[in-house]
Amino acid sequence: MPQKTKKTPMMEQYLAVKKQYPDAFLFYRLGDFYEMFYDDAVKGAQILELTLTTRNKNAVDPIPMCGVPHHAAQNYIDILVDKGYKVAICEQVEDPKTAKGMVKREVVQLVTPGTIIDQNAGDAKENNYLTALLEADDGYGLAYADLSTGEIKVATLKNEEALLNELMSLQTKEIVLAPEISPQLNELLAKLKILTSIQANAEITAETSYVTQDLASKLEQRTVQNLLTYLQTTQKRSLAHLQKALHYEPSHYLKLDHNAQRNLELLQNLRTNKKSGTLLWLLDSTKTAMGGRMLKQWITRPLIDLKQIEQRQKIVADLLENYFERSGIIEQLTQVYDLERLAGRVAFGSVNGRDLVQLKTSLEHIPQIRYLLEQLDNTIYQEFLADLDPVEDVADLIEQAIVDEPPLSITEGNLIREGYNAQLDEYTNAMKNGKQWLAQLEAQEREITGISNLKIGFNRVFGYYIEVSKANAKKLPQDRYQRKQTLTNAERFITPELKQKEELILGAETKAYELEYQLFTEIREQIKDQIKRLQKLAAKIAELDVLQAFATVSEENHFVCPVLSNTKRELNIVAGWHPVVEKVLGKQSYIPNDVKMDADLDVLLITGPNMSGKSTYMRQLALSVIMAQMGCFVPAESAEMPIFDQIFTRIGAADDLISGESTFMVEMKEANQALKNATPNSLLLFDELGRGTATYDGMALAQAIIEFVHDQIHAKTLFSTHYHELTVLAEKLPKLANIHVGAVEKDGELVFLHKMQSGPADKSYGVHVAKLAGMPEMLLERAATILAHLEGADKATEVLAPDEPKVEPELPQTEEAQLSLFEPEEQLPEKLSGEKQRVLSELTEANLMAMTPMEVMNTLFAWQERLKKAD
């Protein structure tokens, strides 16, 4: 009868470690494998597509288990972490040769989604943020760090709305919380579906004191301390590369909430969720990973300080004008590796010989970059030149110590250059001489024995040996060698002299490997002392890289330098275009447009057909503002604009399935955020607001919002609408003007001009757009008839002028007041078939005004088909 599984000392050790990390997959090192047991094994085998086996399979309760080879573990860890799990790596922490009983094992690192250090090459331009969050009576402390670069930033946020915006803008992978959080915060974070981790008892250490020393706020200090304690607890190693925490104020940048970032497709394409087709895709001509990451930060946080913007503009203009120097800088930047993450790996202790060679190569190109900048206008580049420290001592150290092509491993020798250490050179010579002696011995024995295929080999079990094939073994003089091993086709022998030489060679080899590893760690520690210099250099190289990218893209696309002002409210863009759309379509296919709003004009009411380019026109203005306030040139023939403090958008239709909210609710919430927070210095973009509800409701809301913006906020606003009845507001609102997208009918076909023109559109062209979409001709003819009927019968859609008394409209009270879409009822036959009577009943009860035009047409078509079949 099968026995119950007894817990062996090893399993007891496993369970004790697992108890400390209940929310992580435990990778438990056994020999050359990391093993998982129990639930970890069952779930891990499913996710990682591993074979699930059992330990003690003949027992009543066999233990599920699966494993991965230690040399391939990183791939499996990455898969688990990418899916939002944590992985605890448990290693032997004592030498098995000296251990008494079970070898001691401990978790040496907890890898979590927010603490990934080794990024894939495709993610080199991505930051991986870990965020810490603390609640206070008057707001929230929020700190975030990229462990791979050492960057730490912290802010105090006043409300949930600001908190939600920061978390979504950062695309943080993990949030560290204190044990006690409010139900409201818990509910908010649950909706975001971001991994949360609890960290109690933040510790104050020398490292935390250094990082928090520039912070004045106690809340921000405690938030950063919580973040650092979590990092120290999970990583269990030096974090010397962590930079001083930098306080930031969201209000010091152009505010772009997550809705605006999504709607404007700054970083992610709405359709594909990829980089292609975004502003980032357009502007990313950076040559370094550091520059790529900084570009993303600049896109989401454009400046509002005019002096800072103009400083960037001067550098972009200078680089644009000096093609040869810029080309030289680009050529040098392509040779610079990721200095930030290389410094991080040095501090983390995960750097290898090849990383150090990359660091040296990068530093060797800094003097040439300095030289090229010195050839330009020195007054512009003073700050750059002051911070472009070549860190020559580190470059020289690596050059002297590390071979040009080191192996990946740092424990198996061949790392340190000859001449760097006298003792190591002695060991190396002993190995070389010993191996030369072996070669001479092999040649000598072949000659003496006459056996041409005699060879001297080596393996880790028997050491060095002389091997002779079975056929030739009988040719050996008797007692010349001592037999060591018999194989199927060969015999292996040793001699006392060979064993003596083996001890010398292997002794020298072991000592050489140990000494090389010791020397490498000493070199690493020396470089670690210079990490702050390396990080300062990396930040400046990243900035130069982004600015050269701006110059390159501006030259390629014929962008112009905008004139910005803190005091003037005029917005005057001549022949502007949407830079991303133009890049995709080609310059010949895109029709440029002006955006002109003088100081006294606040609202542009845009009408015109669907698909004609109203949304594109609005987006191109927003992108021009963002690019201008980043310091980049803009897509236009000329551009003058004020500095904006915020951009709010309500563009496109989307449900919020997580919150269970309809398109219209999302629309109203986004509009509400703008109306509550906008200032006269903001830019509002409202596209087709009110279309998600019934016509009367939608038009009433649209008019009320326009009036509120015009009378109360005074922000520069673009409001596009298909309610062309709203265009009469221009007669009553002095700071509102009508513009429309031109369209003409040619031989019964609608042709979009894609050109903005003054004044209102004469009609909406909805049926024409339906025709372009390829709808059936019969349906289109019927829709045109219905439209003519509705336009003649329904006068309730006339807008109410702002100064007129608001009277409740008279709504239809009886069945007779319902619009008749077929023949008048008295002309129909007295007796209808059952199907015709059902259609008539549905028609009588239908609330057409609560339906969208498309729903009306679809319903009419269905009725018509049913009536045909009933004849």
C-alpha positions in Angstrom: 0.0 0.0 0.0 1.5 3.4 -1.0 2.9 5.4 1.9 2.2 9.1 2.6 5.1 11.4 1.6 7.3 12.2 4.5 8.8 15.7 4.5 12.5 15.4 3.9 14.9 18.0 5.3 15.1 19.5 1.8 11.3 19.8 1.5 11.1 21.3 5.0 13.7 23.9 3.9 11.7 24.6 0.7 8.5 25.1 2.6 10.2 27.4 5.2 11.5 29.6 2.4 8.2 29.5 0.5 6.4 30.6 3.6 8.3 33.9 3.4 7.3 34.5 -0.2 3.7 33.3 -0.5 2.9 35.6 -3.5 5.9 34.6 -5.6 7.0 31.7 -7.7 9.9 30.1 -5.8 12.8 29.0 -8.0 14.6 26.6 -5.7 18.1 25.7 -6.9 19.0 22.0 -6.9 22.2 21.3 -8.9 21.9 22.6 -12.4 18.1 23.2 -12.2 15.7 25.6 -10.5 12.8 23.5 -9.2 9.2 24.4 -8.4 6.9 22.3 -6.2 3.2 22.1 -5.2 1.0 24.9 -6.6 4.0 26.8 -8.0 4.8 23.7 -10.1 1.2 23.2 -11.3 0.7 26.8 -12.3 4.3 27.3 -13.5 4.1 24.3 -15.8 1.0 25.6 -17.4 2.3 29.2 -18.0 5.8 28.2 -19.0 4.7 25.1 -21.0 6.9 22.7 -18.9 6.4 19.0 -18.2 4.7 18.5 -14.8 6.2 15.6 -12.9 6.0 14.4 -9.3 8.3 13.8 -6.4 7.7 10.5 -4.7 5.3 9.4 -7.4 4.4 6.1 -5.6 3.3 7.9 -2.5 -0.4 8.6 -1.6 0.2 12.3 -2.1 3.0 12.8 -4.6 4.4 16.3 -4.7 3.9 18.1 -8.1 7.2 19.4 -9.4 8.7 21.0 -12.6 12.1 22.6 -13.3 14.1 24.8 -15.6 17.9 24.7 -16.4 19.7 27.3 -14.4 21.6 28.6 -17.5 18.2 29.3 -19.2 16.3 30.5 -16.2 16.3 34.2 -17.2 14.0 33.5 -20.1 11.5 31.8 -17.9 11.7 34.5 -15.2 11.0 37.1 -17.9 7.9 35.3 -19.1 6.5 35.1 -15.5 7.3 38.7 -14.7 5.9 40.0 -18.0 2.6 38.3 -17.0 2.6 40.3 -13.7 4.0 37.6 -11.4 6.9 37.8 -8.9 9.8 35.3 -8.9 11.9 34.5 -5.8 15.3 33.1 -6.7 16.6 30.7 -4.0 20.3 29.8 -4.2 22.9 27.8 -2.1 24.6 30.3 0.2 27.4 28.0 1.5 29.9 25.6 0.0 28.5 22.1 -0.1 32.0 20.7 0.7 32.0 22.4 4.1 28.3 22.3 4.9 27.1 20.1 7.7 23.7 18.5 6.9 21.5 20.4 4.5 23.2 23.1 2.4 21.9 26.5 3.5 19.7 28.2 0.9 18.3 31.7 0.8 16.4 33.9 -1.6 19.0 36.1 -3.1 16.7 38.2 -5.2 12.9 38.8 -5.7 12.3 39.8 -9.3 9.0 41.7 -9.7 7.4 43.6 -12.7 8.7 46.9 -11.3 12.3 45.8 -10.5 13.4 44.3 -13.8 17.1 45.2 -14.5 18.0 43.3 -17.7 15.8 44.7 -20.4 15.4 43.1 -23.8 17.1 44.9 -26.7 13.6 45.9 -28.0 12.8 47.5 -24.7 16.0 49.6 -24.4 14.1 52.8 -25.1 11.4 52.0 -22.5 11.5 52.9 -18.8 10.3 50.3 -16.3 8.8 52.2 -13.4 8.1 51.0 -9.8 5.9 53.3 -7.9 5.4 53.9 -4.2 2.2 55.5 -2.9 1.3 56.9 0.6 -2.0 58.5 1.6 -2.2 61.6 3.7 -5.0 63.8 4.9 -4.3 66.4 2.2 -3.4 64.2 -0.7 -1.0 61.5 -1.8 2.8 61.0 -1.9 3.9 59.4 -5.2 7.4 58.3 -5.9 8.6 56.3 -8.9 12.0 54.8 -9.8 13.5 53.0 -12.7 15.8 50.5 -11.0 17.8 49.9 -14.2 18.8 53.6 -14.5 18.7 54.8 -10.8 16.2 57.6 -11.7 13.8 58.6 -8.8 11.2 61.3 -8.9 8.6 62.3 -6.3 5.5 64.5 -6.1 2.6 65.4 -3.8 -0.7 65.0 -5.6 -3.9 66.7 -4.3 -6.6 64.3 -5.3 -7.6 60.9 -6.9 -7.9 62.4 -10.3 -4.3 63.7 -10.3 -3.1 60.3 -8.9 -4.9 58.3 -11.5 -3.5 60.5 -14.3 0.1 60.1 -13.0 -0.2 56.3 -12.6 -1.6 55.9 -16.1 0.8 58.3 -17.7 3.8 56.5 -16.2 2.5 53.1 -17.3 3.9 51.9 -14.0 4.2 48.1 -13.6 4.0 47.8 -9.9 2.7 49.9 -6.9 4.2 49.7 -3.4 1.7 50.5 -0.7 1.7 50.8 3.1 -0.3 48.1 4.9 -3.2 50.5 5.7 -5.0 52.0 2.7 -8.4 53.5 2.4 -11.3 51.6 0.7 -11.5 54.4 -1.9 -7.8 54.0 -2.9 -8.1 50.2 -2.9 -11.1 50.4 -5.3 -9.3 52.9 -7.6 -6.2 50.6 -7.8 -8.3 47.5 -8.3 -9.7 49.1 -11.5 -6.3 49.8 -12.9 -5.3 46.1 -12.6 -1.6 47.0 -11.7 0.3 44.6 -9.4 0.4 45.9 -5.8 2.9 45.0 -3.1 2.8 45.8 0.6 5.9 47.3 2.3 5.7 47.9 6.1 8.3 49.6 8.3 10.3 51.8 6.0 13.9 51.8 7.2 16.1 54.8 7.3 19.6 53.9 6.2 22.7 55.7 4.8 21.4 55.0 1.3 17.9 56.3 2.0 19.3 59.4 3.7 21.4 60.2 0.7 18.5 59.7 -1.8 16.0 61.8 0.2 18.4 64.6 1.3 17.0 67.3 -1.1 13.3 66.7 -0.2 11.6 69.2 2.0 8.2 67.5 2.3 7.9 64.8 5.1 5.3 63.0 3.1 7.6 62.8 0.1 10.5 61.6 2.3 8.4 58.8 3.8 7.2 57.8 0.3 10.7 57.5 -1.1 11.9 55.7 2.1 9.1 53.1 1.5 10.2 52.7 -2.1 13.8 52.2 -1.2 13.0 49.8 1.6 11.1 47.7 -0.8 14.0 47.8 -3.3 16.5 46.8 -0.6 14.2 44.0 0.6 13.7 42.5 -2.8 17.1 43.0 -4.5 19.4 42.2 -1.5 22.4 43.9 -3.0 24.1 47.3 -3.5 21.9 50.1 -4.9 24.7 52.6 -5.2 23.5 53.8 -8.5 20.2 55.3 -7.2 20.2 59.0 -7.8 19.0 61.7 -5.4 15.2 61.8 -5.4 14.0 64.8 -7.5 10.8 66.6 -6.5 8.6 67.6 -9.4 5.4 69.6 -9.7 3.0 68.4 -12.5 1.9 72.0 -12.8 5.4 73.0 -14.0 4.8 71.2 -17.3 2.1 71.3 -19.9 -0.6 69.1 -18.4 -1.6 66.3 -20.7 -3.9 63.8 -18.9 -4.0 60.2 -19.9 -7.1 60.9 -22.1 -5.3 63.5 -24.0 -2.2 61.3 -24.4 -4.4 58.5 -25.7 -6.6 60.6 -28.0 -3.7 62.4 -29.5 -1.7 59.1 -30.0 1.4 60.5 -28.5 3.0 57.2 -27.6 0.6 54.5 -28.6 -1.5 54.0 -31.8 -5.2 53.8 -30.9 -5.8 51.0 -33.4 -2.8 48.9 -33.0 -1.5 49.9 -29.5 2.0 50.1 -31.2 4.5 52.9 -31.5 4.0 53.2 -35.3 1.8 56.1 -36.3 2.4 58.1 -33.2 4.2 61.4 -32.4 6.9 59.3 -30.7 7.4 57.3 -33.9 7.7 60.5 -35.9 10.2 62.2 -33.6 12.3 59.3 -32.6 15.5 59.8 -34.6 17.5 59.3 -31.4 20.7 57.1 -31.6 21.0 56.0 -28.0 18.7 54.1 -25.6 19.1 57.0 -23.1 17.9 59.5 -25.7 14.9 57.3 -26.6 13.8 57.2 -23.0 14.3 61.0 -22.5 12.3 61.7 -25.7 9.3 59.8 -24.3 9.5 61.8 -21.0 9.7 65.1 -23.0 6.6 64.2 -25.1 4.5 63.5 -22.0 5.9 66.5 -20.1 6.3 69.5 -22.4 7.6 72.7 -20.9 5.7 75.9 -19.9 8.8 78.0 -19.1 9.6 80.2 -22.1 13.3 80.5 -21.3 13.8 76.8 -21.2 11.9 76.3 -24.4 13.9 79.0 -26.2 17.1 77.5 -25.0 16.2 74.2 -26.6 15.0 76.0 -29.8 18.4 77.7 -30.1 20.3 74.4 -30.0 17.9 72.8 -32.5 18.3 75.7 -34.8 22.1 75.7 -34.5 22.3 71.9 -35.1 19.9 72.2 -38.1 22.1 74.9 -39.7 25.4 73.1 -39.1 24.8 69.9 -41.0 28.4 68.5 -41.0 28.9 69.0 -37.3 25.5 67.5 -36.6 26.3 64.5 -38.8 29.6 64.1 -36.9 27.7 64.1 -33.6 25.2 61.6 -34.8 28.0 59.3 -36.0 29.6 59.5 -32.5 26.3 58.9 -30.7 25.7 55.7 -32.6 28.8 54.3 -30.9 27.6 55.2 -27.4 25.9 52.4 -25.5 23.4 52.7 -22.6 25.5 54.5 -20.0 22.7 54.7 -17.5 22.0 51.0 -17.5 25.7 50.0 -17.7 26.2 52.1 -14.5 23.2 50.4 -12.9 24.7 47.0 -13.7 28.0 48.0 -12.2 26.3 49.0 -8.9 24.1 45.9 -9.0 27.1 43.6 -9.4 25.7 42.1 -12.6 28.1 43.7 -15.0 30.4 41.4 -17.0 33.5 41.9 -19.1 31.6 42.7 -22.3 29.6 45.4 -20.5 32.8 47.1 -19.3 34.2 47.1 -22.9 30.9 48.7 -24.0 31.4 51.3 -21.3 35.0 52.0 -22.4 33.9 52.3 -26.1 31.2 54.8 -25.1 33.6 56.9 -23.1 36.1 57.0 -25.9 33.6 58.9 -28.1 32.9 61.7 -25.7 36.0 63.8 -26.4 35.1 63.8 -30.1 31.5 65.0 -29.3 33.0 67.7 -27.1 35.3 68.8 -30.0 32.4 69.0 -32.5 30.3 71.1 -30.0 33.3 73.4 -29.5 33.2 74.1 -33.3 29.7 75.5 -32.9 28.4 78.6 -31.0 30.0 78.2 -27.6 27.5 80.5 -25.9 24.7 78.0 -26.6 26.6 74.9 -25.5 28.3 76.1 -22.3 26.2 73.9 -20.1 26.7 70.9 -22.3 30.4 71.3 -22.4 30.6 71.7 -18.6 28.7 68.4 -18.1 30.3 66.3 -20.8 32.9 64.7 -18.6 34.7 61.9 -20.6 35.4 60.1 -17.3 38.8 59.2 -18.7 40.1 57.5 -15.6 37.4 54.8 -16.0 38.1 54.4 -19.7 41.8 54.1 -19.0 41.3 51.5 -16.2 39.2 49.3 -18.5 41.6 49.6 -21.3 44.5 48.5 -19.1 42.7 45.7 -17.3 40.1 44.1 -19.6 40.9 42.2 -22.8 39.2 43.5 -26.0 36.9 40.4 -26.4 36.2 39.1 -23.0 33.9 36.0 -22.4 30.4 36.4 -20.9 31.4 34.5 -17.8 33.4 36.4 -15.1 34.5 33.2 -13.3 36.2 31.1 -16.0 39.2 33.3 -16.8 40.5 35.0 -20.0 39.1 38.4 -18.8 42.2 40.3 -17.6 44.8 41.7 -20.0 48.3 40.4 -19.9 50.6 42.8 -18.0 47.9 44.1 -15.7 48.9 41.9 -12.7 52.3 40.2 -12.3 51.0 37.2 -10.2 48.3 36.5 -12.8 51.0 36.6 -15.6 53.0 33.9 -13.7 50.0 31.6 -13.5 49.2 32.2 -17.2 52.8 31.4 -18.1 52.7 28.2 -16.1 49.6 27.2 -17.9 51.0 28.0 -21.3 54.3 26.3 -20.6 52.5 23.2 -19.2 50.3 22.9 -22.3 53.4 23.4 -24.5 55.1 20.6 -22.6 52.0 18.4 -23.2 52.2 19.0 -26.9 55.9 18.1 -26.9 55.1 15.0 -24.9 52.4 13.9 -27.4 54.9 14.3 -30.3 57.6 12.5 -28.4 55.4 9.5 -27.5 54.1 9.1 -31.0 57.7 8.9 -32.3 58.8 6.4 -29.7 55.8 4.1 -30.0 55.2 4.5 -33.7 51.5 5.1 -33.0 50.5 8.2 -35.1 47.0 8.6 -33.6 48.2 8.6 -30.0 46.9 11.7 -28.2 46.9 13.4 -24.9 43.4 14.4 -23.7 41.7 15.9 -20.6 38.5 15.5 -18.7 37.3 16.8 -15.3 37.0 13.3 -13.8 40.4 11.7 -14.7 42.5 14.8 -15.6 45.1 14.4 -18.3 45.6 11.0 -20.0 47.3 9.3 -22.9 44.8 7.6 -25.3 45.6 4.9 -27.7 43.1 3.0 -30.0 42.4 -0.7 -29.1 44.0 -1.8 -32.3 47.3 0.0 -31.5 47.4 -0.8 -27.7 49.2 -4.1 -28.3 52.1 -2.1 -30.0 52.9 -0.4 -26.7 56.1 -1.5 -24.9 55.2 -3.5 -21.7 54.9 -1.4 -18.5 55.5 1.9 -20.4 52.2 3.4 -19.1 49.8 2.8 -16.2 46.3 1.7 -17.4 43.6 4.2 -16.2 40.4 3.5 -18.2 39.2 1.1 -20.8 36.7 2.4 -23.5 34.9 0.5 -26.3 37.4 1.5 -28.9 40.4 2.8 -26.9 42.6 2.5 -23.8 43.6 5.4 -21.6 46.9 5.6 -19.6 48.8 7.8 -17.3 52.4 8.3 -16.2 53.8 9.7 -12.9 55.4 12.5 -14.9 52.0 13.4 -16.6 50.2 13.5 -13.2 52.9 15.8 -11.8 52.5 18.2 -14.7 48.7 18.0 -14.4 48.9 19.2 -10.8 51.0 22.1 -11.9 48.7 23.1 -14.8 45.5 22.7 -13.0 46.8 24.4 -9.9 47.9 27.4 -11.9 44.5 27.4 -13.8 42.4 27.3 -10.6 44.5 30.0 -9.0 44.4 32.1 -12.2 40.6 31.9 -12.4 40.3 32.9 -8.7 42.7 35.8 -9.1 41.0 37.0 -12.3 37.6 37.1 -10.6 39.1 38.9 -7.6 40.8 41.5 -9.9 37.5 41.9 -11.8 35.5 42.7 -8.7 38.2 45.2 -7.6 37.9 46.9 -11.0 34.1 46.9 -10.7 34.3 48.6 -7.2 36.6 51.3 -8.6 34.2 52.0 -11.4 31.3 52.0 -8.9 32.9 55.0 -7.1 32.4 57.0 -10.3 28.8 56.1 -11.0 27.5 59.6 -10.2 29.8 61.1 -12.9 28.7 58.4 -15.4 25.0 59.2 -14.7 25.6 62.9 -15.1 27.3 62.3 -18.4 24.5 59.9 -19.5 21.8 62.6 -18.8 23.7 65.1 -20.9 24.3 62.7 -23.8 20.6 61.8 -23.7 19.6 65.5 -23.9 22.0 66.1 -26.8 20.6 63.1 -28.6 17.0 64.3 -28.3 17.9 67.8 -29.6 19.8 66.4 -32.6 16.7 64.2 -33.3 14.5 67.4 -33.3 16.9 69.0 -35.7 17.0 66.0 -38.0 13.3 65.5 -38.1 12.7 69.3 -38.5 15.1 69.3 -41.5 13.6 66.2 -43.1 10.0 67.4 -42.8 10.5 71.2 -43.3 9.3 72.2 -39.9 9.7 75.8 -38.7 10.7 77.4 -35.4 7.5 78.7 -33.7 7.3 82.1 -32.0 6.0 81.6 -28.4 4.7 84.2 -26.0 3.8 84.4 -22.3 1.7 87.5 -22.8 0.0 87.4 -26.2 -3.0 85.3 -26.8 -2.8 85.2 -30.6 -2.7 81.8 -32.3 -1.6 82.1 -35.9 -0.5 78.9 -37.7 -0.1 79.3 -41.5 -0.4 76.2 -43.7 0.0 73.8 -40.8 -0.4 70.0 -41.2 -0.7 66.9 -39.1 2.9 65.7 -39.1 2.1 62.0 -38.6 -0.7 61.8 -41.1 1.5 63.7 -43.6 4.4 61.3 -43.0 2.1 58.3 -43.7 0.3 59.8 -46.7 3.1 61.7 -48.3 3.5 65.5 -48.6 1.6 65.7 -51.9 -1.5 64.0 -50.5 -1.9 66.2 -47.4 -3.7 69.5 -47.7 -2.4 72.1 -45.2 -4.7 74.4 -43.2 -4.4 77.6 -41.2 -5.4 78.0 -37.6 -6.1 81.7 -36.8 -7.4 82.9 -33.5 -6.7 86.5 -32.5 -6.6 87.6 -28.8 -10.4 88.2 -28.7 -11.4 84.9 -30.4 -11.8 82.0 -28.0 -14.0 79.4 -29.8 -13.8 78.0 -33.3 -17.0 76.1 -34.2 -16.1 73.6 -36.9 -18.8 72.1 -39.1 -18.6 69.9 -42.2 -19.1 66.4 -43.4 -18.0 63.3 -41.4 -14.7 61.9 -42.8 -13.7 65.4 -44.0 -10.8 65.9 -41.6 -12.3 67.9 -38.7 -10.7 65.6 -36.1 -7.3 65.7 -37.9 -7.4 69.5 -38.0 -7.9 69.5 -34.2 -5.2 67.0 -33.5 -2.7 68.8 -35.7 -3.1 71.9 -33.6 -2.6 70.0 -30.4 0.5 68.2 -31.8 1.9 71.5 -32.9 1.5 73.0 -29.4 3.1 69.9 -27.8 6.0 69.9 -30.2 6.5 73.7 -29.8 6.6 73.4 -26.0 9.0 70.5 -26.1 11.4 72.8 -27.9 11.0 71.1 -31.3 10.1 72.9 -34.6 6.5 72.6 -35.9 4.8 71.5 -39.1 3.8 74.8 -40.7 5.0 77.6 -42.9 5.0 79.9 -39.9 3.6 79.7 -36.4 2.9 82.1 -33.5 1.2 80.8 -30.4 0.8 81.4 -26.7 2.2 79.1 -24.1 -0.6 76.8 -23.0 -0.8 75.3 -19.5 -3.1 72.4 -20.2 -4.6 70.5 -23.2 -7.9 68.7 -22.8 -9.4 66.5 -25.5 -12.7 64.8 -26.2 -12.0 63.1 -29.5 -13.2 59.7 -30.7 -15.8 57.3 -29.2 -14.9 54.6 -26.8 -16.7 52.6 -24.0 -14.9 52.2 -20.7 -15.7 48.5 -20.2 -13.7 48.3 -17.0 -16.0 50.8 -15.3 -19.1 49.6 -17.2 -19.6 53.1 -18.7 -21.1 53.9 -22.1 -19.6 55.9 -24.8 -21.7 58.9 -23.8 -20.8 58.6 -20.1 -17.1 58.6 -21.1 -17.7 61.5 -23.3 -19.4 63.5 -20.6 -16.7 62.6 -18.0 -13.9 63.8 -20.3 -15.7 67.0 -21.1 -16.4 67.5 -17.3 -12.6 67.2 -16.6 -11.9 70.0 -19.0 -14.7 72.3 -17.8 -13.7 71.8 -14.2 -9.9 72.3 -14.6 -9.3 74.5 -17.7 -8.0 78.0 -17.4 -7.9 80.9 -19.9 -4.4 79.6 -20.8 -5.7 76.1 -21.7 -6.5 74.5 -25.1 -9.7 72.6 -25.4 -10.5 70.2 -28.2 -14.1 68.9 -28.3 -15.0 66.7 -31.3 -18.7 65.9 -32.0 -19.7 66.4 -28.4 -23.2 65.2 -27.6 -23.6 62.7 -30.5 -23.8 59.8 -28.1 -27.4 60.6 -27.0 -30.7 61.7 -28.5 -30.6 64.6 -30.9 -32.4 67.1 -28.6 -30.3 66.2 -25.6 -27.1 66.2 -27.6 -27.7 69.6 -29.2 -28.8 71.1 -25.9 -25.7 69.9 -24.1 -23.4 71.0 -27.0 -24.8 74.5 -27.0 -24.7 74.8 -23.2 -21.0 73.6 -23.2 -20.1 76.1 -25.9 -21.7 79.0 -23.9 -20.0 77.9 -20.7 -16.6 77.8 -22.3 -17.2 81.2 -24.0 -18.6 83.0 -21.0 -16.8 81.4 -18.0 -13.5 79.8 -19.1 -12.2 81.8 -22.0 -9.8 79.1 -23.1 -8.8 78.7 -26.7 -11.3 76.0 -27.9 -11.9 74.0 -31.1 -15.4 72.6 -31.1 -16.4 70.4 -34.0 -20.1 69.3 -34.5 -22.5 67.7 -36.9 -25.2 69.9 -35.5 -24.9 72.6 -38.1 -27.9 74.3 -36.5 -25.4 75.5 -33.8 -23.7 77.8 -36.2 -26.2 80.6 -35.5 -24.4 81.0 -32.1 -21.8 83.1 -33.9 -24.5 85.9 -34.1 -24.9 85.9 -30.4 -21.4 85.0 -29.0 -18.8 87.7 -29.8 -15.8 85.4 -29.1 -17.0 82.6 -31.3 -16.4 82.2 -35.1 -17.6 79.6 -37.5 -15.3 77.6 -39.8 -16.1 74.6 -42.0 -14.5 71.9 -44.0 -15.2 72.5 -47.7 -17.0 69.9 -49.7 -18.7 70.1 -53.1 -21.2 67.8 -54.9 -20.0 66.9 -58.4 -22.3 64.8 -60.6 -24.2 63.7 -57.5 -21.0 62.6 -55.8 -19.5 64.2 -52.7 -15.9 65.5 -52.9 -14.1 66.5 -49.8 -11.8 69.5 -50.2 -10.1 68.9 -46.7 -9.7 72.7 -46.6 -10.9 74.9 -43.7 -13.0 77.8 -44.8 -14.7 80.7 -43.0 -18.4 80.5 -42.1 -20.7 77.6 -41.4 -21.3 74.5 -43.5 -24.6 74.6 -45.4 -25.5 71.0 -44.5 -24.1 67.8 -42.9 -23.9 65.5 -45.9 -24.6 62.4 -43.7 -26.4 60.5 -46.5 -23.6 61.3 -48.9 -21.1 59.8 -46.4 -23.3 56.7 -46.2 -23.1 56.5 -50.0 -19.3 56.7 -49.8 -19.4 53.8 -47.4 -21.1 51.7 -50.0 -24.6 51.3 -48.6 -27.4 49.9 -50.8 -28.9 52.3 -53.3 -32.5 51.5 -52.3 -31.6 52.4 -48.6 -29.9 55.6 -49.6 -32.9 56.7 -51.7 -35.2 56.0 -48.8 -32.9 57.8 -46.4 -32.9 60.9 -48.6 -36.8 60.8 -48.6 -36.9 60.5 -44.8 -34.3 63.3 -44.4 -36.4 65.6 -46.5 -39.5 64.7 -44.5 -37.7 65.2 -41.2 -36.2 68.5 -42.2 -39.6 69.8 -43.3 -41.5 68.5 -40.3 -39.2 69.1 -37.4 -38.6 72.7 -36.4 -37.6 71.8 -32.8 -34.0 71.6 -33.8 -33.5 75.3 -34.0 -31.1 76.4 -31.3 -32.0 78.7 -28.5 -30.0 81.9 -28.6 -28.2 82.6 -25.4 -30.3 85.7 -24.5 -33.7 84.1 -25.3 -35.9 82.8 -22.6 -35.7 79.0 -22.2 -39.1 77.5 -22.9 -39.8 73.8 -22.7 -40.5 72.5 -26.2 -43.9 71.1 -27.0 -43.4 67.4 -27.4 -45.8 65.1 -29.3 -48.6 63.9 -26.9 -50.6 61.6 -29.1 -50.1 58.8 -31.6 -51.2 61.2 -34.3 -48.2 63.5 -33.5 -45.8 60.6 -34.4 -44.2 61.2 -37.8 -45.6 59.0 -40.5 -42.9 57.6 -42.6 -45.1 55.8 -45.1 -48.5 56.7 -46.5 -51.0 58.5 -44.1 -52.8 55.9 -42.1 -56.3 56.6 -43.6 -55.0 55.7 -47.1 -53.9 52.2 -46.0 -56.2 49.3 -46.5 -58.6 48.8 -43.7 -57.5 45.2 -43.1 -53.8 44.5 -43.0 -52.0 41.2 -43.0 -50.6 40.1 -39.6 -47.0 40.9 -40.6 -48.0 44.4 -42.0 -50.0 45.1 -38.8 -46.9 44.2 -36.7 -44.7 46.5 -38.7 -47.3 49.3 -38.4 -47.4 48.8 -34.6 -43.6 48.9 -34.3 -43.6 52.1 -36.4 -46.3 53.7 -34.2 -44.3 52.9 -31.0 -40.8 53.7 -32.3 -39.1 56.7 -30.8 -37.1 57.9 -33.8 -35.7 60.9 -32.0 -33.9 58.6 -29.5 -32.2 56.8 -32.4 -29.0 57.6 -34.3 -29.4 58.3 -38.0 -27.7 54.9 -38.7 -30.1 53.1 -36.4 -33.1 54.8 -38.2 -31.9 53.7 -41.6 -31.2 50.1 -40.5 -34.7 49.9 -38.8 -36.4 51.3 -41.9 -34.6 48.9 -44.2 -35.7 45.9 -42.0 -39.3 47.2 -42.0 -39.2 47.6 -45.8 -37.9 44.0 -46.3 -40.6 42.6 -44.1 -43.3 44.5 -45.9 -42.1 43.2 -49.3 -42.2 39.6 -48.1 -45.7 40.2 -46.7 -47.1 41.3 -50.1 
